């Protein structure tokens, strides 16, 4: 029977067996309903013909793609073919292990929702059994079974059966966790709707406390009731326990159900099952690490942000050297240059990698809400404070607090932040009770904070508290040798998210990218590559070309390679020459027009044809510049007159 495996999208992890035919679309009548704005109500249909499978597009607006090509007529599929529908990607007769190896560990095939073997606890009874005898028997049986298990997955399935037999969950999962990256990998699981969706809030809390946690009524919990997993699966009760190997959390056991009732006793039982799983010897230990001369643990070296230039390596060396300490770090650099990547790298390399990484964009918080966002508030502290709220600083307890664009922080909050940095103590809004937090602070800014200090816009004492260790993220234009590496990695990531094959890049396209000035740095590079992929004709063969890259850079950009950015001396010379090209006896208006034309042409050359940047350099608005270009008959593509 033909099978479709969902690799990405809202149904990721679903395994659809097609008996005769199956329709995909947003309609509730579809055999596989995709809640996706890019998917039509009746998008495409799969039909079994003989021993093969055929797919046809049903006139969808955005199209159906097979192996990156838009479907124009019914097409017969073969095992391994990839079908892209909206944000979803399916593979025909896909193997779970192969999919995990190729597309990442997040792909999981869960067993069908057969509940016949579950021991449902009677209403009002404890899920662990009346007197605990059933639970004790289950623990004893699991210990004996794990001794005879051959392999990690077999052991995990034995643990899964023990969870189902004792806790009567609607859904149960055995999860692996990489503390360095925060990646959760579903190992085995069972669910009524064949889906994998768990609350990261509960997992993070469980990892931090290193104990089992029971949430008796998730809907009543102020933090959990808005979580997508709680809303989507109508979960009322959750119980989670950490799996600890060699002193570090490497996974979780997770169970939930629709009716409330999980208690601390259930958490203790699940913790016992997790301990047996950890002691079974099937789980891999924490990532292998080298021990230095001083006895300090050196983290793995394969998780560094991409870059091979000397400037980037200098920044990473400083980040790596400061990671084991608790010193506050200030990362400077232009927008999009990778400041947050460096901050996350510091977190992964630190001994706090098992704790949370909480990022706060100080420039995006309304000033009236900034204090509540950072410090939290008590119920009734102000109008609209209907419930107590934990702030970002408190949420980072045990981990790292990343203050992005810290230079935008309002002056009153700068004083309060100073106390947090000095004493690691805070008070929620509306409370006088001090709360101690254990965290590491990493701040970042694109501003010149020293100039802001001199101008009185930023507190001098706060600046010196933040700038204990200073790391500069170099702009992309200063490290052109990194463009090839970054472009390759970004292109592969974008193709994966867009459901397309990676076309690669022609050498002339890479050379064109290296010549661009990248005012938006790595973020702009990613945007350009995404535009190039989206605007590219589906039937195009080979890698991205320089012409496709130039088109993605925007209509206002000069063709790459035609006009190199002139030096200041050369630019001034051209301007002066053009300005005096009018005849001496010409009317004053013509002389002014010639000078104005020369200045605009020089500004366009310096900005490589990007009108917004040229307008900013000239002190004009964009509409005014457009009007002058039209009035003076300046050809943007040639940099001269028509």
QUIZIDA-V815914 format. One line per field, one symbol per residue. ss: DSSP state (H for helix, E for strand, L for the rest). phi: phi as a letter, one per 20 degrees, with the letter a starting at -180 (. if undefined). burial: 1 if it has 16 or more other ideal C-beta (glycine too) atoms within 10 Angstrom, else 0. A space follows every 10 residues. Layout:
ss=???
phi=???
burial=???
This chain:
ss=LLEEEEEELL LLLLEEELLL EEEEELLLLL LEELLLLLLL LLLEEEEEEL LEEEEEELLL LLLEEELLEE LLLLEEELLL LEEEELLEEE EELLLHHHHH HHHLLLLLLL ELLLLLLLLL LLLLLLLLLL LLHHHHHHHH HHHHHHHLLL LHHHHHHHHH HHHHHHHLLL EEEEEEEELL LLEEEEEEEE LLLLLLLLLH HHHHHHHHHL LLEEELLLLL LLLLLLLHHH HHHLLLEEEE EEEEELLEEE EEEEEEELLL LLLHHHHHHH HHHHHHHHHL LLLLLLLLLE ELLLLLEELL LLLLLLLLLH HHHHHHHHHH HHHLLLLLEE EELLLLLLHH HHHHHHHHHL LLLLLLEEEE ELLLLLHHHH HHHHHEELLL LLLLLLLLEE LHHHHLLLLE EEEELHHHLL HHHHHHHHHH HHHLEELLEL LLLLEELLLE EEEEELLLHH HHHHHLLLLH HHHHHHLLEE EELLLHHHLH HHHHHHHHHH HHHHHHHHLL LLLLELHHHH HHHHHLLLLL HHHHHHHHHH HHHHHLLLLL LLLELHHHHH HHLLLLLLLL LLLLLLLHHH HHHHHHHHHL LLLLLLLHHH HHHHHHHHHH HHHHHHLLLL HHHHHHHHLL LHHHHHHHHH HLLEELLLLE EL
phi=.fcddeebof dgnfddedec bbddreffef fcedebfedf gcebcdcecm ddccccedmf fendddlndf fdbgcedcgn fdddcledcd celfefffff fedofffbde fffedfeeef ffgneffeof dnffffffff ffgffffdfd offfffffff fffffddlef cbbdddcdff dmfddfebab bfdlccbcef gfffffffel cfcddfbffe ffeefeffff ffdlfdcccc ceddclncfd abdcbbbfef qfcgffffff ffffffffff neeffggfce dffeneeefg dddfgfqcff ffffffffff fegfedffcd ddqffneoff fffffgffee feffefdddc efedeggfdf fffednbegn fbfnefbfce effffegncc ddeelffefg gffffffgff ffdlcbcffn cdefcecdbd dcdbbeeeff ffffenecff ffgfffefcd cdeffffecf feffffffff fffffffemc ffemcfgfff ffffefelfe lfffgfffff ffffeffgef dmffdfffff fffofeefgf nfcfgffgff fffffffffe fffgefggff ffffffffff ffffffelnf fffffffemd effffgffff feleeffdmc ff
burial=0111111110 1111110100 0111110001 0111010111 0111111000 0011101001 0111110110 1000101000 1111111111 1101000011 0010011111 0000000100 1000011110 0001100110 0110110010 0100111111 1111111111 1111111111 0101011111 1001111110 1111111100 0111111100 1011001011 0010111111 1111100111 1111111001 1110111111 1111111101 0110010000 0000000010 0001101010 0100110111 0111000111 1111011111 1111111111 0111111111 0100100001 1111111100 1000000010 1111111111 1111111110 0011001001 0001010111 0000101011 1111110010 0110000110 0110110010 1111110010 0111011101 1001110111 0010110111 1111010111 1101111111 1110010000 0011110111 1110011101 0010000000 1001100110 0100000000 1011111111 1111111111 1011100101 0000100110 0101010010 00
